């Protein structure tokens, strides 16, 4: 997933990641999303995480990521 996200980010000015279908997420998944956010910021591009599933929302709340 890391390579895919970085490749898509390199191909556009903005990347939207739809998280609606995520039924389970762990800290590795969160690390991947944070890495993508840092990569987007470093390249002055936009990364939008949209349609958070209940699993994603619960973990983001637990980790205080907003």
Buried (B, 14 or more C-beta within 10 A) or exposed (E): EEEEBBEBBEEEEEBEBEBEEBEEBEEEBBEBBEEBEEBBEEEEBEBEBEEBBEBBEEBBEEEEEE
